[in-house]
């Protein structure tokens, strides 16, 4: 699936087979490049990219050299995301020593994004949550100078997310 940000609106495209009804094609998934922050250089591998991609949605590809190495401060992967659900901004994983590591994500070229519900396709001022009886306005969204506009970058405290349990035999351990 390919998503185009036309005037900050999300448009999703999908190939259709000759015998397929166009009205039954699922357009809820769109591909985005995602930056993974907080991952040690030694764990920036294809296996880890696939693991993280499947935690965020569906893994599509990873930007790596021919040997499968990533050089830089973050790993860039392409994933397919269900646009009807809120974006995942952080992922907590456990190291082999039992420590918890917090990975954060930035998404490239996001269309309209709601800072209230975390979903794509509308702005905060049009969010259904704003019209709920128990709505409490969280204030203004972070300014563009903080790098939070089209590349939303958000971290939460370690204690606020349930840990992702990875088996000790998993190749994804840090």
matplotlib code that plots the C-alpha trace (Angstrom):
import matplotlib.pyplot as plt

x = [0.0, 1.2, 0.1, 0.4, 0.1, -1.9, -2.6, -1.8, -4.7, -4.1, -4.8, -4.2, -3.7, -3.6, -3.4, -6.6, -6.7, -8.8, -11.4, -11.5, -14.4, -12.9, -15.4, -14.0, -10.4, -9.0, -7.4, -6.9, -3.1, -0.5, 3.3, 5.5, 9.2, 9.9, 13.0, 13.9, 15.7, 17.4, 18.6, 22.3, 24.4, 25.1, 21.4, 20.7, 20.2, 17.7, 16.2, 15.6, 14.1, 11.7, 10.8, 10.2, 8.3, 5.9, 5.4, 4.3, 2.4, 3.7, 7.4, 8.1, 11.8, 14.8, 17.5, 20.7, 23.9, 24.5, 26.0, 22.9, 24.5, 23.1, 25.4, 24.1, 22.1, 18.9, 17.6, 15.2, 12.5, 9.5, 6.4, 2.7, 0.5, -3.2, -4.3, -7.5, -5.5, -3.4, 0.3, 2.7, 5.4, 7.4, 8.2, 9.7, 11.9, 14.0, 17.7, 19.4, 20.4, 16.7, 17.0, 14.2, 15.1, 12.8, 12.7, 11.0, 9.8, 9.5, 7.4, 8.3, 5.9, 2.8, -0.5, -2.9, -2.3, -4.4, -2.4, -5.5, -6.2, -3.0, -4.7, -4.1, -6.5, -7.8, -6.5, -7.0, -9.7, -11.9, -11.3, -14.3, -12.7, -12.9, -16.7, -16.9, -18.5, -15.4, -12.9, -10.0, -7.9, -4.3, -3.2, -1.4, 0.5, 4.3, 5.8, 7.5, 10.8, 10.8, 10.6, 7.1, 5.3, 5.5, 8.1, 6.3, 8.7, 7.3, 8.6, 6.8, 8.1, 9.3, 6.8, 3.7, 3.9, 3.6, 6.8, 7.0, 8.1, 10.7, 11.7, 15.3, 16.0, 14.9, 17.5, 16.0, 17.5, 19.8]
y = [0.0, 3.4, 6.6, 10.0, 13.1, 15.3, 18.6, 16.9, 14.4, 10.7, 8.9, 5.2, 3.2, -0.6, -2.8, -4.6, -8.0, -8.6, -10.6, -8.4, -6.0, -2.5, -1.8, -4.7, -3.6, -2.7, 0.7, 0.9, 0.3, 2.8, 2.6, 5.1, 5.4, 5.3, 6.2, 4.0, 6.0, 4.6, 1.3, 0.5, 0.3, -3.4, -4.2, -2.3, -5.4, -6.8, -9.2, -6.3, -4.2, -7.0, -7.4, -3.7, -3.4, -6.2, -4.5, -1.2, -2.8, -4.8, -4.8, -3.8, -2.9, -1.5, 1.0, -1.0, -1.7, -4.9, -6.5, -5.6, -2.8, 0.5, 3.5, 6.5, 7.5, 5.8, 2.9, 3.7, 1.2, 1.2, -0.2, -0.6, 1.0, 0.6, 4.2, 3.6, 3.1, 5.5, 5.7, 3.9, 6.4, 4.3, 0.6, -0.8, -3.8, -5.8, -6.3, -9.6, -8.1, -7.5, -3.7, -1.9, 0.0, 2.6, 3.0, 6.0, 6.5, 9.4, 9.0, 10.7, 12.9, 12.3, 13.7, 15.4, 14.1, 14.4, 15.1, 14.1, 10.6, 9.9, 9.0, 10.1, 11.8, 14.7, 17.5, 17.9, 20.7, 18.2, 15.2, 13.4, 13.3, 17.1, 16.9, 14.2, 15.3, 14.4, 16.1, 17.9, 20.0, 19.0, 22.4, 23.2, 20.6, 20.8, 23.5, 22.7, 23.8, 20.8, 18.5, 17.4, 18.5, 16.1, 14.0, 13.4, 12.5, 11.7, 9.9, 8.9, 7.8, 4.2, 3.4, 4.3, 1.6, -2.2, -3.9, -6.0, -9.5, -11.0, -14.7, -15.1, -17.3, -14.4, -12.9, -9.5, -9.2, -6.3]
z = [0.0, -0.7, 1.1, -0.3, 1.7, -0.7, 1.1, 4.4, 3.7, 3.7, 0.4, 0.4, -2.8, -3.4, -6.5, -7.5, -9.0, -12.2, -10.3, -7.2, -6.3, -5.8, -3.0, -1.0, -1.1, 2.4, 2.3, 6.1, 5.7, 4.5, 4.3, 6.1, 6.8, 10.5, 12.5, 15.5, 18.3, 21.3, 19.9, 20.5, 17.3, 17.9, 17.7, 14.5, 12.4, 9.9, 12.5, 15.0, 12.2, 11.3, 15.0, 15.6, 12.3, 13.3, 16.7, 15.0, 12.1, 9.2, 8.3, 4.7, 4.4, 6.2, 5.1, 5.4, 3.5, 1.6, 4.8, 6.8, 8.8, 9.8, 10.5, 12.3, 15.4, 14.4, 12.3, 9.4, 8.5, 6.2, 7.8, 6.9, 9.5, 10.2, 9.8, 11.8, 15.0, 17.0, 16.1, 18.4, 19.6, 22.1, 22.7, 25.9, 25.6, 28.1, 27.8, 28.5, 31.9, 32.7, 32.2, 30.4, 27.2, 25.8, 22.0, 20.4, 16.9, 14.4, 11.3, 8.0, 6.1, 8.2, 6.9, 9.3, 12.8, 15.9, 19.1, 21.2, 20.0, 18.1, 14.9, 11.3, 9.0, 11.2, 13.3, 17.1, 16.6, 14.7, 17.0, 18.4, 21.8, 22.0, 21.9, 24.7, 28.0, 30.1, 27.7, 29.4, 26.9, 27.2, 25.8, 22.6, 20.6, 20.7, 18.4, 15.2, 16.7, 18.9, 15.9, 16.6, 13.5, 10.5, 12.3, 15.6, 18.3, 21.7, 24.7, 27.9, 31.3, 31.5, 34.2, 32.2, 29.6, 30.2, 29.3, 26.1, 27.2, 24.8, 25.5, 26.6, 23.6, 21.3, 18.9, 19.7, 23.1, 23.6]

ax = plt.figure().add_subplot(projection="3d")
ax.plot(x, y, z, "-o")
ax.set_aspect("equal")
plt.show()
